[in-house]
Amino acid sequence: MNTNATTAGEAYPLKDIVTDAELKSISLAPILNASSEKERRSLLPSHRCSWINSHMDSIFSSSKPNKQELCVMFPWGSLFNRLLRLPLLFYFSKVLYYISCLVAFKNISFNLKDQASLQEKLSAVPTIILDGFLSRFTETSRSSSQYVS
């Protein structure tokens, strides 16, 4: 975290929140091949989040958002200087998918039992992302293997 930051993007650089390995683990093929917004939404781990759905719809609409609109949607400072050599909309689709994974994890993490049951409930979430969530957002007690969020 950068305490001298003036924007959210400077305070919390995306590269410090989402690892390159996590982004690379996200396959967008099913989402890119979806024939409708409804089908695309159903492929997201958290398909009821209106914020994610509206941004996903904006990315996949026939009139693609321009760079300035994407800056408003994703205010992460100098993100455009580090796009990991991916096309802009493809990159933002992966970030939205990651956010959808995070929302789905938040929605069920209060009832964690073990990693296997969590993976079963979040089968659409790549294992590397789920492992990252467990290590960053949960803990286990010394006498148990049960996660506590």
C-alpha positions in Angstrom: 0.0 0.0 0.0 1.2 3.5 -0.9 0.3 5.9 1.8 1.4 8.9 -0.4 -1.1 8.0 -3.1 -3.7 10.3 -4.5 -5.7 7.7 -6.3 -7.0 4.2 -5.6 -4.8 2.9 -8.3 -1.7 4.4 -6.7 -2.7 3.3 -3.2 -3.5 -0.3 -4.2 -1.7 -1.3 -7.4 -3.6 -4.1 -9.2 -0.4 -6.1 -9.5 -0.2 -6.3 -5.7 -3.8 -7.6 -5.5 -4.0 -10.0 -8.4 -1.0 -12.0 -9.3 -0.1 -12.6 -13.0 -0.5 -16.4 -12.4 -4.1 -15.8 -11.2 -4.9 -13.7 -14.2 -3.3 -16.3 -16.5 -5.5 -19.0 -15.0 -8.7 -17.4 -16.1 -10.0 -18.8 -19.3 -12.3 -16.4 -21.1 -13.1 -18.7 -24.0 -16.6 -19.7 -22.7 -17.4 -16.1 -22.0 -16.1 -14.9 -25.4 -18.1 -17.6 -27.1 -21.4 -16.9 -25.3 -24.2 -15.9 -27.6 -26.0 -13.6 -25.3 -25.6 -11.4 -22.2 -27.7 -13.9 -20.2 -25.5 -16.8 -21.2 -22.3 -14.7 -20.5 -23.6 -13.7 -17.0 -24.4 -17.3 -16.1 -20.8 -18.3 -16.7 -19.6 -15.9 -14.0 -18.9 -17.2 -10.5 -21.1 -14.4 -9.1 -23.7 -13.8 -11.8 -26.1 -11.8 -9.7 -23.9 -8.8 -9.0 -25.3 -5.8 -10.9 -22.0 -3.9 -10.9 -20.2 -6.8 -12.5 -23.0 -7.5 -15.0 -23.2 -3.9 -16.1 -19.5 -3.6 -16.6 -19.4 -6.9 -18.5 -22.3 -5.8 -20.7 -20.4 -2.6 -21.4 -17.3 -4.4 -22.4 -19.1 -6.8 -24.7 -21.6 -4.3 -26.1 -21.5 -3.6 -29.9 -20.3 -0.1 -29.2 -17.0 -0.8 -27.4 -16.2 1.6 -24.6 -13.3 4.0 -25.3 -10.2 4.4 -23.2 -11.6 7.3 -21.2 -14.8 5.3 -20.3 -12.6 2.3 -19.2 -10.6 4.7 -17.0 -13.9 5.7 -15.3 -14.9 2.0 -15.0 -11.5 0.9 -13.6 -9.7 3.9 -12.0 -6.4 2.2 -11.5 -4.0 5.0 -12.4 -1.4 4.1 -14.8 -2.8 0.7 -15.5 -2.7 1.3 -19.3 1.1 1.3 -19.0 1.2 -2.3 -17.8 -1.4 -4.2 -19.7 0.6 -7.4 -19.7 0.6 -7.4 -23.6 -3.1 -8.3 -23.6 -5.7 -6.4 -25.6 -7.4 -3.9 -23.4 -10.9 -5.4 -23.3 -9.6 -8.9 -22.9 -7.6 -7.7 -19.8 -10.6 -5.9 -18.3 -12.7 -9.0 -18.9 -10.2 -11.1 -16.9 -10.2 -8.5 -14.1 -14.0 -8.5 -14.0 -14.0 -12.3 -13.8 -11.5 -12.1 -10.9 -13.8 -9.6 -9.1 -16.7 -12.0 -9.8 -14.7 -14.8 -8.1 -13.9 -12.6 -5.2 -17.6 -11.7 -4.7 -18.6 -15.4 -4.9 -16.0 -16.2 -2.4 -17.2 -13.5 0.0 -20.8 -14.7 -0.3 -20.0 -18.2 0.8 -16.9 -17.8 2.9 -18.9 -17.3 6.2 -19.7 -21.0 6.0 -16.3 -22.5 5.3 -15.6 -26.0 6.2 -12.6 -27.1 4.2 -11.0 -26.4 0.9 -12.6 -29.4 -0.9 -16.1 -28.3 0.0 -15.2 -24.7 -1.0 -13.8 -25.8 -4.3 -17.0 -27.8 -4.9 -19.2 -24.8 -4.3 -16.9 -22.5 -6.4 -16.2 -25.0 -9.2 -16.0 -22.1 -11.7 -13.1 -20.5 -9.8 -9.6 -21.6 -10.8 -7.8 -23.4 -8.0 -4.9 -21.0 -8.0 -7.4 -18.1 -7.4 -9.2 -20.0 -4.6 -5.9 -20.8 -3.0 -4.9 -17.1 -3.1 -8.2 -16.1 -1.5 -7.8 -18.7 1.3 -4.2 -17.5 2.1 -5.1 -13.8 2.0 -8.6 -13.7 3.5 -8.9 -16.6 5.9 -7.0 -18.3 8.7 -7.1 -21.6 10.5 -6.8 -22.2 14.2 -3.9 -24.2 15.5 -6.0 -27.2 16.5 -8.2 -27.3 13.4 -7.9 -27.4 9.6 -11.2 -25.5 9.3 -10.9 -22.0 7.7 -12.2 -18.9 9.4 -12.9 -15.8 7.4 
